[in-house]
Amino acid sequence: MLADDRYACEAFVARLDDAYARAARTPRHARLWTADPPAWWVPTMTVEQRRALTPDQRARFLRYRAS
């Protein structure tokens, strides 16, 4: 919901219903990416995975940790 939606809740609910309908039409196996990372994903959940990153990957993926 966005700030513009607060005065037109019906439009928001209609968009939400449309999104749920689209999701229901998508086969379950095509929606598993939310539970399983896609093939291109570079995991950084463990210390070992972070240490295995190249310097370029470390600069890009761990930038938020630099502060």
Secondary structure, 3 states (H helix, E strand, C coil): CCHHHHHCHHHHHHHHHHHHHHHHHCCHHHHHHHCCCCCCCCCCCCHHHHHCCCHHHHHHHCHHHCC
